[in-house]
Amino acid sequence: MKNVLICASALGTMLVSAQKKDTIKSNDIEEVVVNGRYYQKYKLNEVSGSLRVQTPILELPQNVQSVSSQVLADQITLNMSEGIVRNVSGARKVEHWDNVYSNVFMRGAGIATFMNGMNVSSTWGPINPDASIIDRIEFVKGPAGFMGSMGDPAGFYNVVTKKPTGKFANSVRFTTGSYNLFRGEADLDGVLVKDGILDYRINLMGSSNNSWVENDKTSKIIVAPSITFRPTKTTTFTAQYNYQYLKFNQPGAYLMSNDGYASLNVHTNFNDPNFKKTEVKDQSLFLSLDQELSKDWVWSTQYAYMDLNYDGGSWWGTFDPANKNVLNRTLSNWQAKGKNHIFQTYVRGKLNTGNIVHKIIAGFDYGDRKYIADFSSFAGGPFPIDIYNVNYGVDPSQLPSSDFYTLNSSAPFYNDQGVKYTSYYAQDQIEMFGNRLRLTLAGRYTSGKTYSAYPNLSPGTPIVPDTAGEFTPRVGISYSINKDFSAYGIYDKTFVPQSGTGIHQTLITDPFRGQNIEFGLKKDWFGGKWNSTFAVYEIRRQNILVAGNSNENGGVAFQVPTGEQRARGFETDIKGEIIKGLNIIINYAYTDAKTVKDTDPAKIGIQSPGNAKNVQNTWVNYRFENGLMKGFGISAGYQYQGGRQSWYGVSATKDQSLPDYFDTNFGVSYVAKKFDVNFMLNNVLNRKLYSGYRGDGGEYAWIYNAPRNWRVSIGYKF
């Protein structure tokens, strides 16, 4: 914590100094943004069109933070699991098979994954979004009724993929680094038919890298073509196809010990090179049509299809009762398929009633997300290892044959689950007094169902989905104190269908409900070069199913929907160009998330799984624009997490607290007209960084982050 305070103090001095020195007028700032060769786009003023609302971020009655592709390039971030979240207050990646998908927590709970404005969340998916196809990432904090109302009230992140720009802008990039990292990218952006009639973009990526742990290697391929077609001046059609192939040794490099967290060498691996490798194939198709109906009205329609296939296996282990250093590993199948069909259609426009402007959105959403898997266990084994003296090379004849690794719908642990919903919504943003005061009134009705079952464990028992239909209102207000300073408040709700068995075998169908009350301040500084956001909020997660008193039901267990969790806190984000050449990202979040209602008094006050009470991030990038150092840049950053809690759950019998976390980064770079090179040193202090949990048997389980490592990225534009 001392290091954090020292760094924060130094940065505060820099900010004050920057404000005193920078006397550039706002009209000059716009010129720098457009023409400056070394300008770096850290601050985004608008949300993407995929979020439907066309209100500037400064005027939105909600905390929305955007991370540009420029930030990812400066940090040499390759995918969602590699620290993208450090650019947003309070967002954290929580481990568990983290080289496959991103499990991101914010405001006391896991958040959903959206892509191009559509909810694509699934079990163990989608695949980690790769930086090669990302244009920006938008973090929407709290419920957002204009996007959906079925989910956790913590919010979501929206990955906006690269699309044609209508210009010839080609680039290639090569990245290398520690653990035999080799990665090549190509971004080909151009015009097929001039005057904006037909544009194209193709993104290609191939990479191979080992890991800091033994016997671990990952290979990845991405092919992502897209086109934009404008048959008329009022009609725009865009099609995007993404193909991702991923092959790796293991989904997550978990270590276990009875002797405490981080008690094993950082290079240790419990996986065996003869265990089956996993291959993942992910295909997605995004189609969108925008039709201008009149000067102020547009009709938009989107469709997404996603096809996800896993072919692999996984291991787990328990300790030998007779020897605490011997872990008995068992093997399981991991065959899975996921298919998503998502459709949206809506109209957006404005009309006037006197001096009042109404910005209206109204539409319909449909989603059908399915996931089936076979998690069957292998009857052979176990495969014991001494955790302090790991010997690799399990006899292949003792391992499952290839016939074992199939998706068998008759297998005992065949899993069938999904989400399906239809939703109608309307929103009116009422602008009054020359757009100084904005009142948002909205409502959404969603009818949805969720289901998840192992049907072969209870033969003959049909899968009964959890169903619910709810109307969720949204009320927001935003007031412009002046042209670059606004205050806002918001009230919004969500729900998730659920079911349980109540007293006397009654069926509980009350859905899980969430709500958010939030107030905040937003300000652009020095003509919009950088901005700051401050928000306070309280989220309630209600109707959580908890255990009833079995003595009231003849000794038979039952549930009651009376559990409640509360997340309360504040967040602040600073982002943009403080003085010419100096870009920063500084954020802090305090999150107090805990159980406030439960039939078990011992659980009241327990911190919510996956939470961290204090998260503070800093990133500084300075580019010299004159003199002998012209074109050179220096970068530095850190992340601090305190009061961490594992994701294991409030029902865990052991303490789930984790020690504080402090990561550091340093880099140097050079940018010319068409050429750039960037060197980054990560985990500069070479600390043992990890996240994990403690099992009910008392064992400690954790995943290390990489020790000190380096990367070099070289790019060329043509």
N, C-alpha and C positions, 0 to 999 in steps of 0.2 A: 504493500500500500504506500510505503514511503516513496518508491520509484514513481508511482502514479502521481502523487502530490507534487513531486519535483517537476515532472514533465508538464503537468497541467499548469503549474505556476509559470514555467518558462513560456508556454504557449499563450497564456493570458497576457504576459508582457508583450509578446509579439503582436497580439491583436490590438492592444492599446496603441502601440507604436504605429501599426499599420493605419489605424484610423487617423492619427495625427498627420501622417505623411501623405496620404492619398488625397489629392485635391482634384482628381479628374472629374470633369463634368459628365452628366449622364449621357449627353449626345456623343461624347467621345467614347464612352464605354461600348455603345452599340457598334461603333466603327471597329473597335478592337475585336469584339465578338465575331464580326463578319470577316475581317481581313487579317487579323493577327496570325502570323505563321505559327507562333508557339502557344496560341490560346488553347486551353484545355477545358473541355466542356464538363465541369463537375456539377454545375447547377442547372437543372431543367425547370423551366417555368410552367410547362403544360403537362398534363397527363397524356398518355397515348390515347388514340382514338378507340382502342379496344376496351377502355374503361367507360365508354359511352358518353360520360359527361364532358362538356367542352369548356368548363369553367377553369380559369387559371388556378394553379395550386394555391396561390396567395389568397384566393377568394373562396376556396372549397371549405365547407364546414366540417372538416375531418383532417386528421393527421395522415398525409400521404407522403412517403419519401421515395424518390426515384434515384436509382444508381445507374449511371451511364456506362456505356461500353468503354469510354475513355478511362474511367476509374479502374475497370477491370484490367485494361491493358497496362496502366501504370503500375498496378500491383502484381502483374503477371499472375492473375488468377485464372485458373483453367476450367473450373466448374463450380457448381453451387456449394459443394462441400468444403471449398478451400478458402473460406473467409469472406465471401461476398457479404455475409450478414454483418460483418464488423462496420460496414458503412451506414448502418441504420441503428438508431437507439433501441436497445433492449432485445434485438433479434439475436438468437443463438442457434447454432447447429448442435443438435443433441445426437450423440453417437448411436449407432446400431446399423450395421451393414452400410456404413457410410460411403463406401466407394460405389454403391449401386444407386441409392436414392438419397434425397436430402430430407432429414427430419428436423424441421425448423420450428423452434418455440418462440413465442412472443406474448407478452401480457399474460403469462401464467399458464399457457397451454400450447399444444401443437397447432400450427396454422396450415391452411389448405394451399395447394399448388394450383395456380391458374396459368394457362398459356394462351396468349393472344385473347385474353378476356373470357376464357372458358375454363370451368373447373375440371381439371384432369386428374385430380387426386385418386389414388388407388392403393391397394395393399402392396407394400414394397415398391411403390412406383409413384410417378413416372421415373424413368431413368434420370439421373443427375443432369440437369440442363448444362450443356457445354458452352463455354464462353465463345466458341467460334460461330455460334448461331444466334447469340444474344445481342440485341440492339440496346435494350435497357431492362431493368428489373424494377417493378413498382411494388412497394410494401404498403398495403392499405391496412391501417390499424383500426381494430374494432370492426363491428358489423358494417356492411355496406349494402343496404337494401337495393341500390341501383344495380348491383351485380348478382345478388342472391341472398336467400334468407334461410337456407338449410345448412347448418354447420356450426362450428364453434365461434363464439363471439370475439375471439382474440384477433381475427382478421385473416389475411391471406397475402401471398406474394404472387405477382403476375409477371411472367417471363414474356417479354415482347421480342419475337424473333425478327431477324433481318429480312427486309423486303427490298424490292427494286426501288432505287431513288430517282430514276430517270436521267442519270448522268453516267458518264464513263468514269468509273473509279475502281480500279483494280489494285489488289495488294496481295503480297505473299508474306508469310512469316515462318520463321524457324525458331524453335525453342529447345534448349538443352539444359541439363542440370544434373544435380545429384541423383544417385540411384539409376543411372543409365536412362535418363529421360531423353527421348527423342520425339519431337512433335513438329509436324508440318501443317500449315494452313494456307488456303487460297480463298480469296474473296473476289469474285468476278462480277462486277456490277456494270450493266450497260444497256444499250438501246438496240432493239431489233427493227422497229418501225418508228421513225422520228415523229416529232410533235406530240410525244407522250402517248402514242397509240398502243405500242407494245414494248414493254421493258422487261428485262430479265435480271436475275441474280443467282449465282451459284456459289455456295459455300462448301468447301471440302476440307476435311481434317483427318489426319492419321497420326496415331501416337502409340508409343510403347515405353513402358517404364517398369522398373523393379520397385521394390519398397525398402524401407529401412529395416523391415523384418525379413528373416530368411525365408527362402522358398515362396516368394510371392511376386507375381508379375501380372501386369494388366496391359491389354491391348485394346485399342478403340479406333473405330472408323466412323466417319460421319459424311453423308452425302445429302445436301439440302438445296435443291433447285427451287426457284420461285419465279412466277411471271405476274405482271400486271397488264391488263388489257383494257383499253378505253375505246369501245366501239363508237361512243358518242361523247360529247363534251360533258354530259350529265351522268354517264354510267361508268363505273369502275369495277372491274372484276379482278380479284387476286387469288392465285392458287399457290400453295406452298406444300412441298413434300419433304419430310425429314426422315432419313434412314440412319439409325444408329446401331452399331454392332459393338458389343463389349465382351471381352473374354478375360477371366481372372481366376486366380487360384482359390480365393475364399471371399465370402461376402463381407466379413469383418474380422479384423485381427484381434479377437478377444484373448486376454490372458486372465488366468485365475490363480489365486493363492489364498492360503489360510493365514498368511503372515502380514497382510495389509496391502493397501494400494501401492503400486509402483515398486513392489518388492522384487521384481524380476528385471533382468536386463532389457533395455529398450529394443534390442534386436531379436529377442526371443519370439518364436512362432510355434503355436501348438498344432498348426495344420501340417499335413504330411504331403510331400511332393507327389506321392502315389494316389492320394485322394482325388476324386473326380473334380476336374475344373468345370467352371460354370460359364455358359455362353448365354448372352442376352441379345435378342433382336427386337428392336423397337421401330415401328413405322407409324408415321402420323401424316394425315392429310388435312390441311386447313383451306377452306374455301370461303371467300367473302364477296359480297355484292353490295355496292353502295349506289343508290339511285337518287339523284337530286330531283325532288318533286317540284320545288319552286326555289326562289331565292333563299328562303329561310328554313326550308324543310327538306330532310333527307330520310330515306328509308334504307335501313341496313339489315342484311341477313348474313349469318355465319353458320358454317357447319364444320364440325371436326370429327374425324375418325382416327382412332388410335388402336394399334394392334401390338401387344407386348407379349413376348415369349421368353420364358426362362427354361433352360436345359442344364440342370446341374444337381449338386448335392450340397449338404452342409453337415457339420459335425457339432456335437455338444459334449459336455463332460460333467461327471460328478466325481468327487474325491473318494478314494478307497478308505473305508472306515478304519482299516488297520494301519494305514500309512498316509499321513496328511500331505505328503509330497507327491503322491501318485494320483494322477488324473486319469480316470477311465473314460476314454472317448467313445462315443457312439455315432453312427452315421445315419443320415436320413436322406431320403429322396427330396428333390426340390424341382418339380416340374410344375410350371404354372403358365396360364394364359390370361391375359387381360384384354378386354375389348371395350372401347368407349364410343358411344354415339352421342354427340352433343349438337343441339340446334338452337339458334337464337334468331329472332326477328324483332325489330323495333323501329319506331319512327322517332325522329328528334328534330325539334325546331323551336321557333319562338313566335309569339304574337303579342300585340300591345292592347291594353285596355286603358285608354287615356295615357297618363304618364308612367304607367306601370308596365314592365316587360315581364312576360311569362316565358321561361325556358322549359320546355316540356319534353319528357321522355316517356314513351309508353310501349310496352312490348310483351313478348311471350318467350319463355325459355323451356327447353326440354332436355333432359339428360338421362342416359341409360348406360351405367358403368358396371361391367361385370368382371368377376375375377374367379377363376377356378384353379385349384392346385392339388397336388398330391404330395403330402408330407410324410409318407410311410417310412417307418424305421426299419433298418436292416437288422435281421435276426442274428447275424454273425457278430463277432466281437465279444467284449469291448476291446479297444486298442489302447492299452495303458502306456503312459509316459511318466517319467520323472521330471517334474517341472523345473528342477534345478540342473538337470543333466539330460536334455532332450536328445534322443537318438532318432534320426529320420530314416525312412525307408521301410514302411510296413510291407510285408510280404504280399505282392499283388494277388496271389492265389487265395488269400483270405478276404479279399475285398469283394464287393458286389460286382456281378457281371453287368454288362451293358443292358441286359433285359430288365434289370431292376429299375433303371432310370427311365421310366415311362410314366405318362399321366394316365393312371388307371382309375376310372370313375367308380370302380367297385372296391377300391382299397379302403381300409378302415379310416384312414386319415385323409380321405378325399374331402376337400373343402370347397364349398360353393357359397359365394357371397356377392352382393351387389347393391347398387343404389339406383333408384329410378324416381323421376319427379317431373311434374309440369308446374309452370309458374306464370302468373300474370302480374304485371306491375305497372304503375304510373307514378310519375314524379313531376312536380311543378316547382321550379325555382323562381320565386317572385322577386324581381329587382325593383326597388323603390328608391326615390330621392336621388335620381341620377346614378343608380347602381351603388349607392353608398350603403344601403341596407338590403340584404338578401335573405329571404325566408324560404326554406325548403320544406315542402309538404309532400310526403310520398307514402305509398302503401303497396304491399305485395301479398298476394295469396298464393301459397305453395301447397300442393298436395304431393306427398312423397312417401316412399317406402324404402326401407333398408332390410337386408337379410344377411345372415351369416350362420352357417351350420356345417356340421360333419354328418351328413345324412346316413352314412353307413354305420355309424356308432349306435344309431337307434333305428334299425331297419323297420320300414313300414310307417315311420313317423314323417308326415309331410313337413316341408320347410314353410313355416308360417312367418311371413314378413312383418316387421314393425311398420305400422302405417300411421300417418297423421296428416292433417290439413290445418294450416294456421294462417291467419292474417297477421302480418307484421308491419306496424307503422314505422315511419321515419320522420323525425322533425329536426330541422337544423336551422341555425341562424348564423349569419356572418355579417359583420359590420366593419366598414373601412374607416378607421380612425383618420387616416389620410391615404394618399394614393399608394403608399408602399407599406402600410401598417394596418393589420386587421385583427379582429377578435372574433371568436366563433364558439358555438355550443352545439351539441348534437345529442339526440336520443334515438337509439336504434335497437332492434331486437332480432333474434334468430331462434331456430329450434332444430331438433333432430328427433325423428321418430324413435321410440324405444318401447319395449314391452317387458313385463315380468309377471311373476306369480305372486299375488297378494294373499292376504289372510283368507282362510277357508277356500283356497284354490280359485279365488277370483283373479281375473285377468287385468293387469295394469296396462293401460294404453296411453297414459299421460306422457307427452313427449318431454324430452330434455329441453329446457328453455334457457336462453341467454339474453342479456341486455347490457347495454353500455351507455353510460352518461359521461360526457367528455366536454371539457372547456379548454380553449387554447388561444395563443397569440402567435401571429406570423408577421415577420418583417423582412422586407428587402432592404439591403444597405448599399449606399454609394451607387444609386441608380440601377440597382438590381444585380450588381456583380456577385454579391453573396447574400445569403438569407439565413434567418434563424427561425426556429419553431419551438414553442414551449407548450406542452399539453399536460393536463391532469385528468384522470379518468377513474371510474369505478365500474368494473365488470362483475355481474352476478351470473353464476351458473347454477340454475335451480332445477328442481325435480330430479335430482340425481338419485338413482335407485340404491338404497342402503338396506341392511338387514333389519328385519323386525324382531320383536321379542318372541322367540319360539314358544315361551311358556304361555303366551296368549293364544297359541294355535295348536294346543295339544302336543307340544314338543316338535312340531313340524316347522322347518325353516320356511320363511316367506320374506317378501320385500315390501318396502314402503317408499314412495317417491318423495321423500322429504329432505334428502341431502342437498347441501348447498356449499359452493365454493365462491370466494370473493377475491378478486384481484383489484388492487388499488395502488396507484402510483403516479409518478410524473416522469416526463421525458423531455429532453431538449436536444435539438440537432442544429449544428452550424455547418454550412456547406457553401463552397464557392471560392472565387478569387478575391482575396483580401486586399492585396496590392498587386500591381502588375507583375505577373510571373509566379506569384505565391498562391497556390490553391491548398485549401484545407478541408478536412472532414473531422469534426469533433462532435461527439454525442455522448449522452449519459442517460441512463434509465434506472429509476428505483421502482422495483416491483414487489409489492407485498401480496403474495397469492397464497391463500390458505383455506382449509376447510373451516366453515363457520357453523354448519349444522350437520349432525350425524347422530344416529341412535347409539353409537359407541362414543362415550365422552372422551376416551383416550385419543380419538382421531381429531377432535376439535383443536384447531390451532396448528395442525401439521401443515407444513409448507407443501404447495402443490407440486406434483412430479414435474421434473424438467425445468423448474424455475431457478432463477438466480436473482437475488435481491438487488445486487448492484452490478451494472455493466457499464464500463466506460471505454470508449474507443477514440483514438486519435490517428489521423493520417495527415502528413504534411508533404507537399511537393513543391519545390522551387525550381523554376527554369530561368537561367541567365539569358537575357535578350540582347545584351550589348557587351562590347569589349572582347578580351581574349577568351573568356569563358562562354561566349555566345553559343547557344544550343545545348550546353551542358545542363544537367539537372540533378538535384539531390532529393531523395525521398526518405522518410522515416515514419514509423508508426508503432503503435502498441495497442494491445487489448487487455483489459483487466476485467475479471469476473469474480465477484465475491458473494458469499452466501449461497453457494450452489447446492442444488438438490438433484438427485438422480431421477431418471425417468421411470423408475421401477414401480411406483404406485403407492397410494396412501395406505394400502392394506399390507405393505411390507412389515415384517416383524423386526427388522434390524434398522439401525440408524442409516438414513440415506443421504446424509450431508456429505459434501465433497469439499476438499480444500480449495483455497483461492487459486486463480489462474492468471498468469501474466505472460503474454507473448509479445515479442519485439521483432521489428523488421527494419531493414536499412537497404537503400539502393542508390545507384548512380546511373545516369542515362545520358544519351546524346541524341539530338534530333536535328536533321538537316532537311532540305526541301522534300526529298523523296525517301530518305533513309532514316531509320532510327535503330538504336540499340539500347537495351535496358538490362541492367544487372541487379538482381535482388538477392539479399541474404535474409533468410527467414529463421525465426527462433534464434536470434543473435546471441542471447544469453545461454543457449543450449540447455534449457531447463527441461525437466521431465514433465511434459504437459499431457494430460489425459482426462478422460471422463469415463464414468462407469457406474456401478451400483453394487450393493451388498445383498447377496442372496439370503433366503430364509434359513439356509443351513449354516450361515455365518461366513461363507466364503466371500472373497472380494473378487470382482470381475471388472476389467477396465480395458479400454483401447487407448494406446498411446497416440499422440500426434507425432509428427516427424521431429527428430532432433535437428540441430543446426544443419541447414541445407541451403544450396544456392541454385539460382536459375539465371540463364541469359536468353533474352529474346531479341531476335534481329528481324526487322521488317523493311519491306521495300514497296513503294507505291508506284504504279505506272498507268 
